[in-house]
């Protein structure tokens, strides 16, 4: 089965592929698709998510292969700019290690590449939490609580609720394990692709440490931190995200207030 894909601007010259975070779907990019109407935009729902919920099992390796096939078959000239947050960013890292030739520029944010410590204890805790969370995950109370945690506006309640409904407990378990246990893949040192490695200022420390790890390995990377925002900052501050993405893929200066500092030190982006 093929992934569900939303596609706009087929007649445009260059392609951008947006990869969503875990537990949601391609709708998280609606403000970006709207702002990049001058590009050919492809927004897939990843396996076991959204309208691709019946495609299973989810693995980062498998999802990366599916996206590579989309690029080869649907992107103009067999190459695309890749944009991802969280789980989507991990998939892009996997693509960079396997097929960097299909990537023009990449923007990744909130990319976990440091394995969670105490793996066995974590897996037991995760299994327990899924059992407890499963029976109540579809209630409006928990859906609204999750939305508040990630600063998702109330106007997206129906989309978030649908995504929550469509993910089964066993799917959620697989997705979380893939996300939390993801390790830095081999081959990144050979991925000479322009990569902007980002975090929100309010991200967890482990994600900022992961960003530094990626900057150390990726040979053509720059780091950036978006101020006053958290994990899903493309939703929290879409104007800043859109300006940053456009500047990056057009090789122009970053938004006002950005200082170009390479590698370990981040850019500081605010608006």
C-alpha positions in Angstrom: 0.0 0.0 0.0 1.1 3.5 -0.7 1.2 6.3 1.9 -1.6 8.8 1.8 -0.1 12.0 0.4 -1.4 15.5 0.1 0.2 17.2 -2.9 0.0 20.9 -4.0 1.8 23.0 -6.7 2.7 20.2 -9.1 3.6 22.7 -11.7 6.2 24.4 -9.5 9.9 23.8 -10.2 11.1 22.7 -6.8 9.7 20.1 -4.3 9.4 20.3 -0.5 8.5 17.3 1.5 7.1 17.8 5.0 7.3 15.0 7.6 5.1 15.2 10.6 5.7 14.3 14.3 4.7 11.1 16.1 1.0 10.6 16.9 -0.4 13.3 14.6 -0.5 13.6 10.8 0.3 15.8 7.8 -2.3 18.4 8.9 0.4 19.9 11.3 1.9 21.5 8.2 -1.1 23.4 6.9 0.4 26.8 7.6 3.6 25.8 5.8 1.8 24.4 2.7 -0.2 27.7 2.6 2.9 29.8 2.8 4.8 27.8 0.2 2.3 27.9 -2.6 5.2 28.8 -4.9 6.7 25.3 -4.3 5.6 21.8 -5.1 4.6 20.5 -1.7 4.3 16.8 -0.7 2.9 16.0 2.7 2.6 12.3 3.5 0.8 10.7 6.5 3.5 8.3 7.9 2.7 4.6 8.4 0.2 3.9 11.2 -0.7 7.6 11.3 -3.6 9.6 10.0 -4.9 8.3 6.6 -2.0 5.9 6.4 -3.1 4.2 9.7 -3.6 0.8 7.9 0.0 0.7 6.6 2.0 -1.2 9.2 4.3 -1.8 11.0 5.9 1.6 11.5 9.6 1.7 11.6 11.9 4.6 10.9 13.9 2.5 8.4 10.8 1.5 6.6 9.3 5.0 6.6 12.6 6.4 5.3 12.5 4.0 2.4 8.9 5.0 1.6 9.8 8.7 1.5 12.9 8.0 -0.7 10.5 6.3 -3.1 8.2 9.3 -3.1 11.1 11.6 -3.9 12.3 9.4 -6.7 8.8 9.0 -8.2 7.1 12.3 -7.5 9.6 15.0 -6.7 10.9 17.2 -9.5 14.2 16.0 -10.8 14.2 13.2 -8.2 15.3 15.6 -5.5 13.6 17.5 -2.7 14.0 19.8 0.3 13.1 17.8 3.4 11.5 19.4 6.5 10.7 17.4 9.6 10.0 17.8 13.3 10.5 15.1 16.0 9.7 11.7 14.4 9.7 13.3 10.9 13.2 14.7 11.6 14.5 11.3 12.7 13.3 9.9 9.4 15.2 12.6 7.5 18.3 11.7 9.4 17.8 8.1 8.3 17.4 9.3 4.7 20.6 11.4 4.9 22.5 8.3 6.0 21.0 6.1 3.2 20.3 8.3 0.2 21.7 11.8 0.6 21.6 12.3 -3.2 17.8 12.7 -3.1 18.0 15.6 -0.6 18.6 19.3 -1.7 18.4 21.0 1.7 17.1 19.7 5.0 15.6 21.4 8.0 15.2 19.1 11.1 14.0 20.2 14.5 13.6 18.4 17.9 15.5 15.4 16.6 16.2 12.8 19.3 19.4 10.8 18.5 20.5 10.0 22.1 19.0 6.7 23.3 17.0 6.8 26.5 19.1 5.4 29.4 18.1 2.3 31.3 16.5 0.7 28.2 14.8 -2.3 29.8 13.3 -0.2 32.6 12.1 2.3 30.0 10.4 -0.4 27.9 8.6 -1.8 31.0 7.4 1.7 31.9 6.3 2.4 28.4 4.2 -0.8 28.2 2.6 0.1 31.5 1.8 3.6 30.4 0.2 2.4 27.2 -2.0 0.1 29.1 -3.1 2.9 31.4 -3.3 5.6 28.7 -5.0 3.4 26.1 -8.6 3.4 27.6 -8.7 7.2 28.0 -6.6 8.4 25.1 -9.6 9.2 23.0 -11.4 11.3 25.6 -11.7 15.0 25.0 -10.1 15.7 28.3 -6.8 14.0 27.4 -6.9 15.3 23.8 -7.2 18.9 25.0 -4.5 18.3 27.7 -2.1 17.0 25.0 -2.9 20.0 22.8 -2.1 22.4 25.6 1.2 20.6 26.2 2.3 21.3 22.7 0.6 24.7 22.3 -1.7 23.5 19.6 -4.5 26.0 19.0 -8.1 25.0 19.7 -8.9 25.5 16.0 -7.1 22.2 15.3 -9.0 20.2 17.8 -10.9 18.1 15.2 -7.7 17.3 13.4 -5.9 16.3 16.6 -8.8 14.3 17.8 -9.0 12.4 14.5 -5.3 11.6 14.6 -5.7 10.3 18.2 -8.6 8.1 17.3 -6.9 6.5 14.3 -3.8 5.3 16.3 -4.3 2.0 18.0 -2.6 1.2 21.2 -0.2 -1.3 19.6 0.6 1.2 16.9 1.3 3.9 19.6 3.6 1.4 21.4 5.6 0.7 18.2 5.8 4.4 17.3 7.0 5.5 20.7 9.7 2.7 20.8 11.0 3.7 17.4 11.1 7.4 18.4 12.6 6.9 21.9 15.2 4.3 21.0 16.4 5.8 17.7 20.2 5.9 17.4 22.5 7.9 15.2 22.7 6.0 11.9 26.0 5.2 10.2 27.0 7.2 7.1 26.1 10.7 8.2 29.6 12.0 7.8 29.3 11.3 4.1 26.0 13.2 3.8 27.4 16.5 2.4 23.9 18.1 2.2 23.0 21.5 3.7 21.2 20.7 6.9 19.8 23.2 9.4 19.6 21.5 12.8 17.1 23.2 15.1 15.5 23.2 18.4 12.9 25.3 20.2 14.2 27.2 23.2 11.7 25.4 25.4 12.8 21.9 24.2 14.0 19.2 26.6 17.8 19.2 27.3 18.2 15.8 25.6 17.0 17.2 22.3 19.4 20.1 22.6 22.2 17.6 23.3 21.1 15.5 20.3 21.3 18.6 18.1 24.9 19.1 19.1 25.6 15.5 18.3 24.1 16.0 14.8 26.1 19.2 14.2 29.3 17.3 15.1 28.6 14.6 12.6 26.9 16.3 9.6 29.6 17.9 7.5 27.5 20.7 6.0 25.3 21.6 8.9 24.4 24.8 10.9 22.6 25.0 14.2 19.7 27.3 15.2 17.5 27.8 18.2 14.1 29.4 17.9 13.4 31.5 21.0 10.2 31.4 23.1 8.8 28.3 21.5 8.7 24.6 22.1 8.7 21.3 20.2 6.0 22.0 17.5 7.1 25.5 16.8 5.9 25.4 13.2 2.4 25.5 14.8 3.3 27.7 17.7 4.9 30.4 15.6 4.3 29.6 11.9 5.5 33.0 10.6 8.9 32.5 12.2 9.1 28.9 11.0 8.1 29.9 7.4 10.6 32.7 7.3 13.4 30.5 8.6 12.6 27.7 6.2 12.4 30.0 3.2 15.7 31.6 4.1 17.4 28.3 4.5 16.3 26.7 1.2 17.0 29.8 -0.8 20.5 30.3 0.8 19.5 33.8 2.1 20.0 35.4 5.4 18.1 34.1 8.4 15.2 36.2 9.9 16.2 39.4 11.7 17.9 38.7 15.0 19.7 35.6 13.9 23.5 35.4 14.5 25.2 32.9 12.1 27.3 30.8 14.6 28.4 27.4 13.3 28.3 24.0 14.9 28.1 23.6 18.7 26.6 27.1 19.3 23.1 27.7 18.0 21.7 30.6 16.1 19.3 32.5 18.3 16.1 33.2 16.4 13.3 35.3 17.7 10.5 37.4 16.4 
